[in-house]
Amino acid sequence: MTVASRWTSADLEQFPDDPTLRYEIIDGKLYVSKVPNWYHQVIADRIGDALRRWNETSAAGEAVSGPGIIPPDDDNLIPDLVWISHERLAAGLGSDGKLHLLPELIVEVLSPGLANERRDRTDKLAVYGRQGVREYWIADRKQRTIEVYRTTGDILAHAATIGERETLDSPLLPGFALALERVFRTVPQE
């Protein structure tokens, strides 16, 4: 394996499997991160549980934690949580079992560190916007908020910051409501 000026999915195939590391490619740059900590996963699971409960009623799609996504520009992403409609899933699921179209909703839970925050708030936001994600939620344990970005034209623009005493809803998910106090309950601020 040679170090490329622009990393590709083919390069990742040469890496050894390591369950303690996550590899992502964003705009040709390789990102390696450790498996998230307990509280990160608690927040992601609580949001995922709410999406799954809503989806049981709507039967509109699937909510999945940590799927591999390889969009057409050869980025390689592992968001914390996604919700995808049945139609988009049928169009985007490849024979390799990975999504090749991004879902309508992506949720990331911030991991500690400026580099991690920059990746979620800037790098991934740009990729998700140009790849057709309709909503992007960033859960911030330290601030106890969820930042909501929605499609405006061909970009994701900040629509709201929902605080711990507020309820998150979405025009993408009619009837969905999540009280954020349930998300951050028992989770320390760091």
N, C-alpha and C positions, 0 to 999 in steps of 0.2 A: 504494500500500500504506500503510495506517495502522497505527500501533503499537497493538496490541490489549492489553487488560489480561490476556488469556489467548490465547497463540499457538495456532494450529491448523495442521493439515497444509495447508489451503488457503493460508495465509500463505506457507508454504515454496515453493509453486508459483510465487510471484511473484519469488523470489530468482534471481539469475543463477547459472548453473552455474559452479562454481569447484572444480576438482579438488584445490586445496590446502586446502580447508576442509570440515569436516563439521558439519552442522546437525542438532541433535536438539531435540525438545520433550519436556520431562518435567514433568508436572503443570502444563501451560500456560506454562512458562517456557522461553525460547529459550536454548540453549547452542550456542556456536560454538567449535569447536576446530580446531587445525591437524592436518594429516595426521600420524599417529604416526611416531616416529623408527625407525631401522633396528632397534635392539635390541628395541623393543616388538613389531615385526613378527616378528622371529626367534622370540621366545617364543610369540607367537600361532600361528605356523606350526608350531612343534614340537609344541605341544599339538594343533593341528589334524591334523597328520600321524598322531599316535597315535590320535586319534578315527577318522580315516579307515581306518587299518589295522584297528582293532577292527571298524569297520562293514563292511569287506569280508567279514569272517568271519560276522558276525551278520546282515548284510543287513536290519537293522532300521530304517534311516532314512538321513539325510543329515547330514554335517558340512560347514558352509559358513562362510566368512570374510566378515564385514562385510555381512550382509544388511540391507536396509531393512525395518523392522517398524512397522506402524501398528495398534496394538491398538484395540479399540472405543472407548476413552475419548479418542481422537484425540491420544495421545502419538505421537511419531515418534522411533524409536530406531534406532541403528546399533551393535549390539554387535560386539565384536572377532571373536567366534566363536560358533557355535551348533551344537547337535545336535538334530535333530527327527525323530520317528518318521514313518514313511510315512503313518500314519493322521492324525496331527496336521497334517502337511504338506498332505494332501488336503483337510482341513477348513479350513485357514487360508490357503491361497495364493489371492490375489485375481486378478482379470483384469488388474490393473495390474502383476502380477509381484512384488508385495510380500506379506509375511506379515501377516495381520490377526489372527492368534493367536500368542501367544508360544510358542517351542519348549520342550521339556522341560528342556534344559540350555543355559545361557548362560555364556560365559567372557568376562571383561573382564581386560585387562592394564592395570595402573595406569600412567597417564602422570604425569610429574613435576608437582608443584604441589598445594597444599592444595585448591584449588577442584576440580581433577580427581579427587583422592582422595575428597572429600566427595560429588561426583556419583556415583562408582561405589559407595562404601560406604554411602551413605544414600539418595540420591534414586532411583537405579536399583534398589537393593535393594527399596525400598518398591513401586515399579511392578512389578518382576518378581514379587514375592510376591503381590500382589493380582491379577495376570494369569495365575496358574497355572503359573509356572515351577517345576519340581520340584527342580532343583539350579542353584546359581549359584556359579561359581568365580571368585575374584579372584586373579590372579597378581601378586605383588609382587616386582619385580626387586630393589629395595633390600634387602628382608628375605630374599629368595630362598625365598619360601613361596607356597603356594596356600591361600587360605582357602576352605573349603567350607561353603556354606549349603544346607540341605535344608528342604523343606516340612514344617512342623509346623502342622497346622490350616490356616489361610489366610494364614500368613506364612512367610517364609524365615528360619530360625533358624540361627545359627552351629553347625556340627556338628563341625568340626575345622580345625586349621591344620597343613598338611603341610609339613615342612621339606625342604630340599634333599637330604638323605641318606635320605629316606623315599620310599615308593611311594604314589601316589594310586590308589585304586580307588573304585568306586561301585556301590551296589545298583541304580541306574538302568541301569547298563551291565554286566550280568553277564559276568565274565571280563576286563574292562578293567583294565589295570594300567599305570601310567606312573611310571617312576623319575624323580624331579624333578631328579636330577643331570644327566639328559639334556636337560631343559628349559633349565637355567641354565648349562650348559657353554659356555664361551667368551663369556658375556655379562657385561660388567662391572657392578658393583653401582651405578653412577652416579657 
